[in-house]
Amino acid sequence: MWDSNGMLLALLRHYVRPYRWLVTAVMGFQVVSTLASLYLPTINAAIIDDGVARGDTAAITRLGLLMLAVTALQGVCAVGAVYFGSRTGMGVGHDLRAAVFGHVITFSERETSRFSPASLLTRTTNDVGQIQILVQMTATVLVTAPIMCVGGIVMAIHQNAGLSWLLLVSVPVLAVANAVIVSRMLPIFRSMQRLIDGINRVLREQLSGIRVIRAFARERFEVDRFARANAAVTDAAVTAGRWQALMLPVTTLTINISSVALIWFGGLRIDAGQMQVGSLIAFLSYFMQILMAVMMATLLLVLLPRASVCADRITEVLTTPAAITSPESPVHTDAHGLVQLDGASFRHPGAQRPVLEDVSFTAEPGTTTAVVGSTGSGKSSLVALICRLYDVTGGSVRVDGVDVRDYDTEDLWSRIGLVPQRGYLFSGTVAENLRYGKADATEAQMWAALRVAAADDFVAAHPDGLGMLVAQGGANFSGGQRQRLAIARAVIRAPAIYVFDDAFSALDVHTEARVRAALHEAAADATVIIVAQRISTVRSADQIVVLEEGRVAGAGRHDALVRDCPAYAEFVESQELATSVGGAP
């Protein structure tokens, strides 16, 4: 618990610092508000003892007006404290979310897989929200509780020291009881955050795979799966709620018993002439204020365990270094598009065998290099190495003669136009998606890129044209339309290197031929690397690299490979056989 609290304090110290003036304002308002609250019972006692008891109407009026003035001051300061406290909490939440997102966006697939997208989503929203609530509460309670507690004790003793022994019993009992309850809640909150990750993961998978679920009639299985995750979160929340529910009865019981004891012993002192009625009422008010201060501190302690767990999870994200980073002194060269792999190997951490091993070839500007191979041969991993989505574990990958690890990552990625196997589109408009490739693209450039990708027809047919709305992930487009828009997004960038990771698989043969013909003209001076499964896609390539179990089984032009590379010949033969069978009546 102390480690978690240490991380929480470090996190707050860093992110609250920019709002120290707001915090100072909150503390100032809270000090005045609390002191005013402490002064009110003394005024009330004076009204009873000096005014009501003696029948002095002038004293009652004078002291009553003073009480109204103090109450107004206390109210104004309380409102100011809440306002500035809320601004502080919202500001810290804003900065913390921005920091987490800004760091997560630098993660490679390795770090993203380690945390899982569902967990990262929970940490950025739910966990940061818990820290934000704690800051808002702390900004007010942290000042009010100690001042009210200490000040209440001083003022109560000033009214009548003979009853102060009740404070020595009630306050420790209340504090110890609540501390025990809070200590029980910490491990429950820790497991609860993990369970929230789990339910987010299940829900995310089900929403993304809803068509597959329906196609295989697995609705009942997925309903049961979500029910189990939901029940786990509910059980943890109920368990935590049971402990939390003990706090109010324990606090109320302690306050009520203490109040009865105070009235009883105070009444005895009044009967003995050792205390006045107004002093007893004031002492009772201070006694309630002291216990309320302890109760406010307890409410803060309720938030503390969960916030500590959340701070631990947020800190874990922020302190995880990204595997793919820019060097301290990056190399700058002109972009030509020369790609060279020299003995490149790649092995996932903890894997028994490498995905790629000793892969070497050169892709020159103005040429097309195709990469083919069976499923699991390492084609997509090869693309990831060229784009430096992964780093090689052996050998090197060079672009324009420089190892990709020596480039500033933004500089490297600006040279590459990547079209992944699944063209992902962002919610917005067609124009906004195209501007992901080129932020300052003009409409003429957009239409030119759409024509190259054979996407201009369905965009032009829509009444909104480039303003055509795109749903998240491009769900309102067919697979082929999404892929053509993804190709247009890469084309508008006019990069030195085009990388197509099985990007033509969603296109029919005729559309693919149109796109490749337009690309041949638009990318005449660029290096084009195509990962493909169709022989028609790779047949005309200047160089074909055949991968088999992560190694280069052959490299050359189509005719030479058919003759000299058994793996490629088998690949061609299987497709020709499939085509002839598929075309048979």
N, C-alpha and C positions, 0 to 999 in steps of 0.2 A: 504493500500500500504506500509505503514511504517513497519507493522508486517512482510509482505512478504520480504521487503528489509532487515529487521533484520535477518530473517532466511537465506537469501542469503549471507549476510556478515558472519554469523556464519559458514555456510557451506564452504565458500571460505577460511575463516581464518584457518579452520581445515585441509582442503585438499591441500591448496597451501603451507602450512608451510614446507613440505618435499622438496619443490622445491624453497626455498627462495634464494639459490645461483644462480639458473637460472634466477629468477626474478631480482636479483641484477644485473646480467650481462645484462639483457634486459634494465633495467633502465639506466645503465651506457652507453650502446650503444645509447639509445634514447636521453639521455642528450647531448652527443657529436654531434649526428646527427642533433638534433633540433638547438643547438647553431650554428652549421655550416650553417644551413639553414637561421638563423637569420642574419648571418654575410654577406651572399652573396649579398643582396640588397645594403648594405653599400659599398661594393667593386664596385658594378655596378654603383652606384652614383658617386664614385670617378673617375671611368673610363670616365664617361660622362663629369663631371664638370672639372676635372683636366687634362684629357687626350684629349678627343675629342674636347671640347670647346677651348682648348688652342693649339691644334695641336701637343701635346707632344707624339710622337710615343713611346719613351722609357717608359713613364709612362703607356701607354696603354699596352705595352708588359709585363711590370713588374706586373701590376695589373691583367692582363689577366691570366698569369701563376699562380698567387696567387689564382684567382678564380677557375682555373682548379684543383689546389691542394685541395682547400676547398671542391669543388664538389666531388672529388674522395673520400675524407675522409667521407663526408656525405653519399655517396653511400655505402661504405664498412660498416659503422656503421648501416645504415638502414637494410642492408642484415643480419648482425649479430643479430640485434634486432628481426627481423621477424623469424629467425631460432630458437633462444632461446625461443622466445615467443610461437612458435608452439610446441616446445618440452615441454614447461610448460603446455600448454593447453591439449596436448595429454596425458601427464602424469596424470594430474588431472582427465581427463575423464576416463582413465584406472582405477585409484584408486577408483573413485566414483562408476563406474560400478561394480567393484569387491566387494565394500562394500555393495552395494544394493543387489547384488546376494547372497553374503555370509549371509546377514541377512534374505533375503527371504527364503533361503534354510532351515532356522530353523523354519519357520512358520508351524503351524498346519493347519488343514483344516479350522478351524474357521477364522484365519487371512487371509488365501488365498481366502476364500469366501467373506470376507469383502471387499477386494480390487478388486477381480476378476483377473484371470490370464491375461486377455487382458490389464487391467490397469497396472498390474505389469510389463508386457512386454513393454508398452509404457514408463513407468517411468524409466526403466532400459536402454532403447535405446534412444528414442526421447528426453526425459527430460534431461538426462545426456548430450546428444549432445548439447542442448541449453546452458548448463552451460559451456561446453568445448569451444564453440565458444565465449562466453562472456569472459572467461579467456584469450583466445588468443587475443581478441580485447583490453581488459583492460590492458594487459601487455605492449602494445605499446601505446595506446591512452591516458591512464591515466597519463603518463609522458609527452608525446608530447604536448597534448592540453594545460595544464596550463602553461608550459614553453613557448610555442609558443605564447600564448595569452598575458601573462604578459611581456615576452621579446619583443614581437612585439609592444606592447603599449609603452614600454620604448624607443625602438629604433625609433619608429615613432615620439614620442615627441622630441627625440634628433634631428631628421631631421628637424622638424618644429612644434613647439608647437601650432602655430596658427590654425592648422586644427584638433587638437585633439578633439574638440567638436563634430566632426562627429562620433568619436568612442563612445562617451557618449550616442549617439542616436541609432546608428546602432546595437551595440552589445546587449543592453538590449532588443530591439525590437525582434531581432532574437531569443534570449534565451527564452523570455516569450512565443512567438508564438509556438516554438517547445515544450516547457514544457506543454502547454495546450493540444497539440496534443497527447503527450505521456500519459498524465493522462487519456485521453479518450480511449486509447488502452488497458490499463491494464485489465479491466473487460472482454473485448472481448477475449484477450489471455487466460484468466482463463477458460472461457466457451469453448474455442477452444480445450484446452487440454482434457477436459472431452469428447468432441465430438470425438476426435481422439481415446480415449478409446472405445467409442461406436462403431465406424466403425471397429476397430480391433476385438472387441467382435463378431460383426455380421459376419465378414469375417472368423474368426476362427471357429465359429459354422457351417458356410456353408461348409467350406472345410472338417471339421471333419464329417459332416453328409451328404456328397454329395450323398451317396448311398441311404439314406432314402429320400432325396429330389427327386431323380429320381424315386424311387420306388412308391412314392405317387404323382408324376407328379406335384410337387410344385415349379418348376423352375420359373414360372412367379411371384409367390408370393415372392420368395426369391430375385429375381431380383428387384422387387419393394421395398422390405425391405432394400436392400443394397442401392438402389437409394435414399431412404429417408435419410439414414445415411450419404451417400456421399453428398447429397445436403445440409444437415445441416453443415457439415464441410466446404463445399465450400462457403456457405453464410457467415459463421463466418470469413473465410479467406478473402473474398471479402470486408466485412465491415472493417476489420482491414487494408486491403490493401488500402481502400479509405482514411482512416485517414493517413496511412503511405505515401500515394502518395502526400498528401498536403505538406509534409516536403520539398521535393525538390523544388516545385514552390515557397514556402514561402522563403526558403533559397536563391534561385536564384534571386528572385525579390528583396529581401533585399540587396543582394550583388551588383546587377546591379544598383539599385537606388543609393546606397551608393557610388559606383564607379563613376557614372555620377556626383553626387554632389561633390565628391572629385576632379575630373578633372576640374569641373567648377570653384570651389572656389580656387583650386590650380593655375589654369590659371590666375585668377584675381590677385593672389599674385605674380605670375611671372611677369605679366604685370606691377605691381606696384613696381617691383624690390625688393620684400620682400622674394623671394624664387628663387632657381635655378632649371633648368629642371631636372638635375640628382636627386636632393632632392625630387622633385615631384614624379618621377618614383620610387625612393626608398620608399617614403611614401606610394605610391599606392601598392607596393609589400608587405610592412608590413601590410597594411590595409587588403589585401587579405589573408595574412597568419593568421591574427587575426580572420577574419571571417571563414576561413577554420578550425581553431582550434575549434571555436564554432560549426561548422558543424560536425567535428569529435566527439566532445562531444555529439552532437545530435544523431549521429549514435549509440553511446554507449547507449544513452537513449532509442533508438528504441529497442535494444536488452534487456535492463534492465527489462521492464515489463514482457516479456515472460519468461526470465530467473528467475525472482522473483517468478512467478507462479510455474515454474518447481522446483525451490528450495523448495518451500512450499510442493509440492507433494512428492519430494524425502525425505525431512525431516520427513514427516508424516510416510513414510515407515520405515525409520531408527529408529524412536523413538517409534514405535509400539512394545511392548514387546511380545515375543513369549509365548503362553499359556503353551507350553510343554517345560520345561527347566530342567537342571540337578540341584540337590541341592548343596549347598555350601560344604557340607561334605557327599558325597555319600557313601553308604554302599557297601562293596565288599564281595561276597560270592562265593563259588564254584558252578558251573553250574550243576545242577542235572535235572531240568525240572519240579519240582513240581509246579502246578498252583492251586491257591485257590481263590475263589470268596466268600466273606462273606458279604451278604446283599448289593451287589453292585447295585447302581442306577445311572442313567444318564439322564439328562434333558438338551436339547439344550437351550442356552440363550434366554429368552423371550418366550419359548414354554409353552403352557398351561398344558400339561401333560408330564410325563417322558417317554422316549423311553424304558428304562429298569428300573425295580423297584424290589428291594429286591431279587436279583439273587444270589443264593449260590450253589456252587458245588466244588468238588475237582477233578483235573485231575492229576494222578500220573505217574511217569516215567515208561515206559514199557507198557503203556496202551493206548487205543484209545478211545477218548471221541467224540461222535457225537452230533451236535446241529441241531435240526430240528424245523420247525415252518412255519406258513403261511407267506405270503408276508407282511412285515411291523411289524413283531413280534419282531424285534430287534436283529436278528442274526448277521448282519454285525457290528452293534454297539457294540455287545459283543466282537467280534474279535478286534475292535478298542480299547476297554478298556484293553484287555489282552496285546496288543502290545503298549499300551500307546500312541495311536494316539489321544485319548481323555483322560481326567482325569475324574474319577468318581465324581459325585456330592453328593454321599452318599455311605456309606460302604467302602469296600476296595477290591483291587485286589493284591494278593501277588504271587511272584515267588520265589521259594526256601525259603519260610518263610519271605520274605522281601517285604514290600509294594513297588509296582513298582515306586511310586513317590520318593522313597528314593534311587533308583539306578541312577548312571550316565546313561543318555539315550543311549549312545553308548554301554555301558556294557550290558544294558537290551536288546537292539536290536541285539547284537551279539549272544544272546542266542536263538533267535527266527528266524525260517525260514518261512517267510510269502509268501503264494501264493495267490494273490488276485483273485477276480472273473474274472477280465479282465486282463490277463497276458500282461503287457506292455513290449515291447522290445525297446532297444535303437539302433539308427543307428550305424553301425559298422560291426562287424563280430559275428558269433556264439560264438567264443572263448572269445571275449571282453564282451559279455553279460553274459557268465558264470562266468567270473571273477568279476562281480558285487557281486556274492555270496562269492567268495574266490579269493582275489587279486593275490595270488601266486600259484593258482591251476596249476598243471601239466597237460599235455595232457592225461595221463592215468587216472587221477582223473576226467577230463572232460568227457571222453568216458564212465567211470563207472557211472557218474551221468546221462548221456544221456541214458544209458541202463536201469537204474531204471525208468526213465520217458518215456521209450519206444519211444525215439526220435532219437536213434542212427541209425535207418534204413534210414530215409530220409536225415540225415546229411551225413552219409557215402556214400549215393548214389550220392551226389553232387561232382563234380570234385574237388572243393576247400575244402571239408570236414569242419573242424573247422574254416577255413578261409572263409566260405560261408558268403556272404554279407547279412546284415539285414537292411531293410529300416526303416525309422522312424516309431516307433510304431509297427514294425513287419508287415507292410502292404503287404510284398511279401510272407507271410505265411498264411495258412488257420488258422481258429480259433483254431482248435485242435492242430495244430503244434505249434502255439504261446503258448498255454497253457502247452504243454509238455516241451517246452524250459523253461518256467517260473518255472515249477516243478523241472527241472534239476538244475536251478539256485539256488533253495532253498536246494536241496539235496546235492549239492557240498559243501555247507556250513557246513554240518554235525552238525546242531544245537541241543541243548538240547530239544527244543520245536518246533514242526512242527504245523503250523496253515494253514489250507486249507479253504479259504472262497469261498465255492461253486466252487472250482477249477476244479472239474471233470465234470462239466455240459457240457463243450464243447467236451468231449470225448465220443466216442461210448461205448456201454456196454462192448464189448470185450476188447478194449484198456484200459478202466478203470479197468477192472479186472486184466489185466497184470500189470498195474502201481501199484495198491493196493497190489498185491502179492509181487512185488519187494520192495515196500516201507516197507511192514511188516518185511522183512528181513533186509533192510538197516537201518531202524529206530527202531530196536528191543528194544533198551534201552532208546529211547527218548519218550517224551510225545507227542502224536499226537492228535490234535483237528481238527475235520472236520465239517464244515458247509455244509450241503448237502440237496438236494431235493429228491434224489432217495432213495427208501427203500433198493435197492440192495447195495448202498454205505454204509448205516449205520447199516444194519441188524447184521453184525458180530462185531460191536463195543462193547468194554467192558462196556461202559456206554453211554446211550443216554439221552440227556437233551432236553426236549420238552418246547419250548417257546410259549406262547400265550398272545398276547397284552403286551409284555414286562415282563411278569412274568413266573416263572417256573411252568408249569402245571404238570410236572412229570419227574422223572429221574430213570433210571434203564436199564436193558437189554431188548432186543426186545420182547421176549415172555411175560415177566412180564408187560411191558407197554401196549401191545396189550390187555391184560386181565384187567389191572387196570386203564389205563389212557384213557378216552374217546377221548381226543383231538388227541392222537397218533393213537388210533384205527381208528378214522375217516380218519386220514392222510394215513394210510396203505390201508384202504378200497378204498379210492378215487384213489390211484395209481393202485391197483389191478384191479379196474373197468376200468380205462383208458387203462391198458395193454390188458385186455380181449377184449375191444371194438376195440382197435387198431389192434389186431391180428385176428379179425373176418373177414371172407371172404366177 
